[in-house]
Amino acid sequence: MAEHLEHAQLEHVNQIAHTTDLLGQKPEAIAEEAQSLLNQWIVALNSQGLDLIADELERLNVFISDEDEGAVGDSLQNLTRLTLDAADTVEGPLTTHLNELAQALNRLERQSVERPDY
């Protein structure tokens, strides 16, 4: 059982690391993998009972399809907050990787949508 848990955590860490690396690229480069990546995350999160994040990803997917920059930015902000909240509920390497993912989501939001400086 312990080996299974470690393997599952390793899969999550690898998926988060891949996503974080992808989000570090320019928004145009992300577009090629976005649909597949979003669908993978939606399935994975729903299977883990993380419906709030999965629902937000589904909304993001629609906003991307509609090319609604403002809604995409708002959704990315929501995902950043939800990811930070999730990082507070786990331990070990997942915490670090979720925090890195939240930072990458935040950078993507700032790059993809012009927002006024506050």
N, CA and C of each residue as an Amber inpcrd file, in Angstrom:
protein
   354
   0.8230000  -1.1970000   0.0000000   0.0000000   0.0000000   0.0000000
   0.8630000   1.2550000   0.0000000   1.9300000   1.2800000   0.7990000
   2.8070000   2.4490000   0.8520000   3.4670000   2.6930000  -0.4930000
   3.8490000   1.6260000  -1.2060000   4.4580000   1.7910000  -2.5210000
   3.4680000   2.4070000  -3.4940000   2.1960000   1.9940000  -3.4070000
   1.1680000   2.5460000  -4.2900000   0.9910000   4.0410000  -4.0430000
   0.9750000   4.4390000  -2.7940000   0.8260000   5.8450000  -2.4470000
   2.0100000   6.6520000  -2.9640000   3.2030000   6.1260000  -2.8010000
   4.3770000   6.8330000  -3.2900000   4.3350000   6.9590000  -4.8040000
   3.9080000   5.9120000  -5.4940000   3.8090000   5.9490000  -6.9480000
   2.7560000   6.9760000  -7.3770000   1.6140000   7.0030000  -6.6920000
   0.5590000   7.9610000  -7.0170000   1.0470000   9.3900000  -6.8030000
   1.7740000   9.6140000  -5.6930000   2.3040000  10.9550000  -5.4500000
   3.3100000  11.3400000  -6.5190000   4.1360000  10.3860000  -6.9330000
   5.1170000  10.6500000  -7.9780000   4.4320000  11.0220000  -9.2830000
   3.3460000  10.3480000  -9.6220000   2.5850000  10.6950000 -10.8270000
   2.0540000  12.1120000 -10.7430000   1.5070000  12.4820000  -9.5770000
   0.9750000  13.8360000  -9.3980000   2.0860000  14.8740000  -9.5190000
   3.2060000  14.6070000  -8.8970000   4.3380000  15.5340000  -8.9620000
   4.8050000  15.6870000 -10.4030000   4.9070000  14.5920000 -11.1330000
   5.3320000  14.6520000 -12.5350000   4.3390000  15.4360000 -13.3870000
   3.0390000  15.2100000 -13.1740000   2.0310000  15.9220000 -13.9430000
   2.0630000  17.4200000 -13.6190000   2.2140000  17.7470000 -12.3480000
   2.2940000  19.1640000 -11.9540000   3.5450000  19.8050000 -12.5290000
   4.6790000  19.0980000 -12.4630000   5.9300000  19.6420000 -12.9970000
   5.8280000  19.8740000 -14.5000000   5.2240000  18.9370000 -15.2240000
   5.0460000  19.1070000 -16.6780000   4.1720000  20.3240000 -16.9700000
   3.1030000  20.4650000 -16.2130000   2.1950000  21.5990000 -16.4060000
   2.9010000  22.9110000 -16.0930000   3.6570000  22.9490000 -15.0100000
   4.3880000  24.1590000 -14.6380000   5.3980000  24.5290000 -15.7200000
   6.1120000  23.5350000 -16.2460000   7.0580000  23.7910000 -17.3320000
   6.3390000  24.3440000 -18.5560000   5.2110000  23.7560000 -18.8970000
   4.4450000  24.2170000 -20.0490000   3.9660000  25.6500000 -19.8460000
   3.5020000  25.9630000 -18.6510000   3.0000000  27.3090000 -18.3780000
   4.1090000  28.3560000 -18.3930000   5.3480000  27.9230000 -18.3120000
   6.4750000  28.8430000 -18.3790000   6.7650000  29.3080000 -19.7920000
   6.1130000  28.6990000 -20.7640000   6.3160000  29.0800000 -22.1550000
   5.3950000  30.2490000 -22.5130000   5.5730000  30.7630000 -23.7120000
   4.7220000  31.8560000 -24.1770000   3.3000000  31.3310000 -24.3860000
   2.2890000  32.1720000 -24.1580000   0.8970000  31.7300000 -24.3190000
   0.6140000  31.0690000 -25.6690000   1.2640000  31.5490000 -26.7310000
   1.0260000  30.9720000 -28.0540000   1.4630000  29.5080000 -28.0940000
   2.5540000  29.1930000 -27.4310000   3.0690000  27.8230000 -27.4160000
   2.1770000  26.9130000 -26.5830000   1.5770000  27.4600000 -25.5590000
   0.7100000  26.6810000 -24.6790000  -0.5560000  26.2560000 -25.4130000
  -1.0270000  27.0970000 -26.3300000  -2.2850000  26.8400000 -27.0150000
  -2.3240000  25.4770000 -27.6870000  -1.1840000  25.0050000 -28.1890000
  -1.1530000  23.7230000 -28.8790000  -1.5170000  22.5680000 -27.9570000
  -1.0930000  22.6200000 -26.7080000  -1.3350000  21.5300000 -25.7620000
  -2.4720000  21.8140000 -24.7890000  -3.0010000  23.0170000 -24.8220000
  -3.9520000  23.4380000 -23.7980000  -5.1670000  22.5230000 -23.6940000
  -5.8110000  22.2300000 -24.7950000  -7.0390000  21.4250000 -24.7590000
  -6.7860000  20.0580000 -24.1370000  -5.7390000  19.3820000 -24.5890000
  -5.4150000  18.0590000 -24.0620000  -5.0510000  18.1290000 -22.5800000
  -4.2390000  19.1170000 -22.2310000  -3.8090000  19.2700000 -20.8460000
  -4.9940000  19.5640000 -19.9270000  -5.8720000  20.4640000 -20.3520000
  -7.0430000  20.7820000 -19.5330000  -7.9090000  19.5430000 -19.3250000
  -8.1300000  18.7800000 -20.3790000  -8.9600000  17.5790000 -20.2580000
  -8.3270000  16.5520000 -19.3200000  -7.0070000  16.3900000 -19.3950000
  -6.3170000  15.4650000 -18.4920000  -6.4930000  15.9000000 -17.0360000
  -6.3260000  17.1860000 -16.7980000  -6.4650000  17.6930000 -15.4400000
  -7.8980000  17.5700000 -14.9310000  -8.8740000  17.8490000 -15.7710000
 -10.2760000  17.7550000 -15.3690000 -10.5950000  16.3350000 -14.9140000
 -10.1870000  15.3510000 -15.7060000 -10.4200000  13.9450000 -15.3530000
  -9.7000000  13.5980000 -14.0510000  -8.4230000  13.9770000 -13.9530000
  -7.6350000  13.6480000 -12.7620000  -8.2190000  14.2900000 -11.5090000
  -8.6100000  15.5460000 -11.6070000  -9.1270000  16.2550000 -10.4350000
 -10.4930000  15.7280000 -10.0080000 -11.3450000  15.4270000 -10.9840000
 -12.6440000  14.8540000 -10.6410000 -12.4800000  13.5130000  -9.9380000
 -11.5040000  12.7220000 -10.3650000 -11.2900000  11.4160000  -9.7350000
 -10.7440000  11.5530000  -8.3160000 -10.1580000  12.7080000  -7.9960000
  -9.6280000  12.9600000  -6.6580000 -10.6150000  13.7240000  -5.7750000
 -11.7930000  14.0120000  -6.3090000 -12.7930000  14.7480000  -5.5350000
 -12.5310000  16.2410000  -5.4670000 -11.6880000  16.7440000  -6.3550000
 -11.3690000  18.1790000  -6.3780000 -12.2230000  18.8750000  -7.4350000
 -13.5330000  18.8070000  -7.2200000 -14.4940000  19.2840000  -8.2070000
 -14.4280000  20.7890000  -8.4480000 -14.1140000  21.5770000  -7.4170000
 -14.0550000  23.0350000  -7.6010000 -13.0050000  23.4140000  -8.6460000
 -11.8410000  22.7960000  -8.5450000 -10.7740000  23.1020000  -9.4930000
 -11.1430000  22.5640000 -10.8670000 -11.6830000  21.3510000 -10.9290000
 -12.0860000  20.7630000 -12.2130000 -13.1530000  21.6210000 -12.8890000
 -14.1110000  22.1130000 -12.1120000 -15.1600000  22.9790000 -12.6770000
 -14.5680000  24.2680000 -13.2280000 -13.6030000  24.8350000 -12.5130000
 -12.9650000  26.0710000 -12.9860000 -12.1900000  25.8070000 -14.2720000
 -11.5520000  24.6460000 -14.3610000 -10.8390000  24.2930000 -15.5920000
 -11.8080000  24.1370000 -16.7670000 -12.9840000  23.5890000 -16.5140000
 -13.9890000  23.4730000 -17.5740000 -14.4320000  24.8600000 -18.0430000
 -14.6160000  25.7780000 -17.0850000 -14.9690000  27.1560000 -17.4620000
 -13.8370000  27.8020000 -18.2630000 -12.6020000  27.5970000 -17.8160000
 -11.4550000  28.1420000 -18.5400000 -11.4270000  27.6360000 -19.9710000
 -11.7100000  26.3700000 -20.1530000 -11.7330000  25.7760000 -21.4740000
 -12.7390000  26.4900000 -22.3850000 -13.9180000  26.7850000 -21.8540000
 -14.9430000  27.5030000 -22.6190000 -14.4740000  28.9180000 -22.9340000
 -13.8950000  29.5940000 -21.9530000 -13.4380000  30.9670000 -22.1600000
 -12.3380000  31.0350000 -23.2190000 -11.4620000  30.0390000 -23.2130000
 -10.4100000  29.9840000 -24.2330000 -11.0310000  29.8050000 -25.6090000
 -11.9850000  28.8970000 -25.7140000 -12.6640000  28.6600000 -26.9910000
 -13.3850000  29.9090000 -27.4800000 -13.9750000  30.6470000 -26.5410000
 -14.6970000  31.8720000 -26.8830000 -13.7700000  33.0650000 -27.0960000
 -12.4710000  32.8660000 -26.8160000 -11.4680000  33.9360000 -26.9150000
 -11.8600000  35.1550000 -26.0840000 -12.3720000  34.8910000 -24.8890000
 -12.7870000  35.9310000 -23.9570000 -11.6370000  36.1980000 -22.9840000
 -10.7640000  37.1480000 -23.3480000  -9.5610000  37.4070000 -22.5660000
  -9.8420000  37.7670000 -21.1200000 -10.8300000  38.5940000 -20.8960000
 -11.1470000  38.9910000 -19.5290000 -11.5720000  37.8020000 -18.6840000
 -12.4180000  36.9480000 -19.2440000 -12.8780000  35.7690000 -18.5100000
 -11.7330000  34.7760000 -18.3100000 -10.8460000  34.6680000 -19.2950000
  -9.6660000  33.7930000 -19.1430000  -8.8190000  34.2860000 -17.9810000
  -8.5830000  35.5800000 -17.9300000  -7.7950000  36.1520000 -16.8400000
  -8.4330000  35.9130000 -15.4840000  -9.7530000  36.1180000 -15.4060000
 -10.4580000  35.8850000 -14.1430000 -10.3630000  34.4150000 -13.7410000
 -10.5150000  33.5270000 -14.7110000 -10.4440000  32.0960000 -14.4300000
  -9.0460000  31.6980000 -13.9630000  -8.0160000  32.2470000 -14.5990000
  -6.6460000  31.9530000 -14.1720000  -6.3920000  32.4580000 -12.7510000
  -6.9650000  33.6080000 -12.4210000  -6.8410000  34.1100000 -11.0410000
  -7.5130000  33.1550000 -10.0650000  -8.6990000  32.6720000 -10.4290000
  -9.4010000  31.7150000  -9.5730000  -8.5950000  30.4340000  -9.4220000
  -8.0140000  29.9560000 -10.5230000  -7.2070000  28.7380000 -10.4650000
  -5.9640000  28.9260000  -9.6070000  -5.3730000  30.0950000  -9.6660000
  -4.2120000  30.3840000  -8.8210000  -4.6030000  30.2760000  -7.3550000
  -5.7150000  30.8930000  -6.9960000  -6.1880000  30.8590000  -5.5960000
  -6.5260000  29.4300000  -5.1750000  -7.2400000  28.6950000  -6.0300000
  -7.6130000  27.3200000  -5.6940000  -6.3860000  26.4190000  -5.5570000
  -5.3790000  26.6580000  -6.3960000  -4.1500000  25.8640000  -6.3360000
  -3.3870000  26.1650000  -5.0440000  -3.3190000  27.4300000  -4.6680000
  -2.6780000  27.7810000  -3.3970000  -3.4230000  27.1670000  -2.2090000
  -4.7530000  27.1820000  -2.2790000  -5.5420000  26.5540000  -1.2210000
  -5.2460000  25.0600000  -1.1450000  -5.1290000  24.3960000  -2.3000000
  -4.8270000  22.9650000  -2.3360000  -3.4360000  22.7020000  -1.7630000
  -2.4910000  23.5940000  -2.0450000  -1.1290000  23.4220000  -1.5330000
  -1.1070000  23.4430000  -0.0090000  -2.0220000  24.1830000   0.5790000
  -2.0930000  24.2580000   2.0440000  -2.6390000  22.9780000   2.6790000
  -3.2350000  22.1060000   1.8650000  -3.8660000  20.9030000   2.4180000
  -3.0320000  19.6390000   2.2470000  -1.8840000  19.7330000   1.5630000
  -1.0450000  18.5550000   1.3270000   0.3090000  18.7450000   1.9910000
   1.0810000  17.6670000   2.0020000   2.4140000  17.7190000   2.5990000
   3.4390000  17.1940000   1.6140000   4.6920000  17.4200000   1.9420000
   5.7820000  16.8680000   1.1450000   5.9920000  17.6040000  -0.1610000
   6.5030000  16.8850000  -1.1670000   6.8600000  17.5290000  -2.4190000
   5.6620000  18.1060000  -3.1760000   4.4670000  17.5860000  -2.9200000
   3.2930000  18.1320000  -3.5970000   3.0810000  19.5980000  -3.2430000
   3.3570000  19.9680000  -2.0020000   3.1870000  21.3580000  -1.5780000
   4.0540000  22.2850000  -2.4210000   5.3150000  21.9330000  -2.5680000
   6.2410000  22.7550000  -3.3440000   5.7920000  22.8620000  -4.7900000
   5.4160000  21.7460000  -5.3730000   5.0280000  21.7540000  -6.7860000
   3.7100000  22.4940000  -7.0150000   2.7810000  22.3740000  -6.0900000
   1.5280000  23.1290000  -6.2250000   1.7770000  24.6270000  -6.0970000
   2.6740000  25.0300000  -5.2090000   3.0080000  26.4510000  -5.0990000
   3.6740000  26.9580000  -6.3750000   4.5470000  26.1440000  -6.9590000
   5.1810000  26.5170000  -8.2250000   4.1390000  26.6130000  -9.3350000
   3.1850000  25.6900000  -9.3480000   2.1170000  25.7330000 -10.3430000
   1.2880000  27.0010000 -10.1800000   0.9710000  27.3690000  -8.9560000
   0.2080000  28.5940000  -8.7100000   0.9630000  29.8230000  -9.2170000
   2.2790000  29.8570000  -8.9960000   3.0790000  30.9700000  -9.5020000
   3.0630000  31.0040000 -11.0260000   3.1410000  29.8290000 -11.6630000
   3.1080000  29.7700000 -13.1280000   1.7510000  30.2220000 -13.6580000
   0.6750000  29.8250000 -12.9970000  -0.6640000  30.2740000 -13.4000000
  -0.7850000  31.7900000 -13.2730000  -0.2290000  32.3260000 -12.2030000
  -0.2700000  33.7670000 -11.9850000   0.5080000  34.5080000 -13.0730000
   1.6860000  33.9850000 -13.4220000   2.4740000  34.6130000 -14.5030000
   1.7310000  34.5470000 -15.8310000   1.1160000  33.4050000 -16.1100000
   0.3670000  33.2560000 -17.3590000  -0.7910000  34.2330000 -17.4130000
  -1.4760000  34.3830000 -16.3070000  -2.5970000  35.3260000 -16.2560000
  -2.1150000  36.7410000 -16.5660000  -0.9810000  37.1290000 -15.9940000
  -0.4550000  38.4810000 -16.2380000   0.0110000  38.6450000 -17.6700000
   0.5500000  37.5830000 -18.2770000   1.0290000  37.6630000 -19.6530000
  -0.1070000  37.6760000 -20.6670000  -1.1580000  36.9250000 -20.3810000
  -2.1950000  36.7280000 -21.3890000  -3.2660000  37.8030000 -21.3890000
  -3.3730000  38.5330000 -20.2960000  -4.4210000  39.5480000 -20.1860000
  -3.8160000  40.8230000 -19.6470000  -4.0250000  41.9050000 -20.3600000
  -3.5370000  43.1830000 -19.8450000  -4.4220000  43.6220000 -18.7180000
  -3.8130000  43.8000000 -17.5780000  -4.5480000  44.2490000 -16.4000000
  -3.8790000  45.5250000 -15.8970000  -4.6570000  46.4320000 -15.3400000
  -4.0450000  47.6470000 -14.7830000  -3.2170000  47.2970000 -13.5670000
  -2.1410000  48.0410000 -13.3590000  -1.3290000  47.8590000 -12.1550000
  -2.0510000  48.5260000 -10.9780000  -2.0440000  47.8540000  -9.8550000
  -2.6850000  48.3970000  -8.6550000  -1.6490000  48.7920000  -7.6670000
